[in-house]
Amino acid sequence: MKTRTYLSFLMIVFLFSTGLMFAQDSTHYKHSHKHNMEMKKDSSDTSMKNDTSQPQADEPPAQIVREGEIDLKAIDKNKDGKVYQDQMDWNVISDEPGECPLCGMTLKECTLEEAKAKLVKHGYKVVE
């Protein structure tokens, strides 16, 4: 009877410790995945660096991350009827090619009408 009780105790301890290992692995995976999302590739070499959110050489992020009511005609400085917009962060708009300072995606060229439609569709206010 003692042997059965001892084996049952060992089995409970084993199951409990295995459950803890899986819980720790899951937490580590979520943390490392989030950390990888914050990393950005440096264009000067092939190494990965943490994104320190420093302004890009072309434009500081504050100038292309739009807030409030967005005036697309004012953004279109060269008056060609086109801007560059992020396809994930719709309020990141520039008159020049570049990367989104929030997610690192390449900005896609689109007409002012296309940019306006995307902004309105995603809940942003646009100057008429």
Secondary structure by P-SEA (a helix, b strand, c coil): caaaaaaaaaaaaaaaaaaaaaaaaaaaaaaaaaaaaabbbbcccccccccccccccccccccccccccccccccccccccbbbbbcccccccccbbbbcccccccbbbbcaaaaaaaaaaacccccc
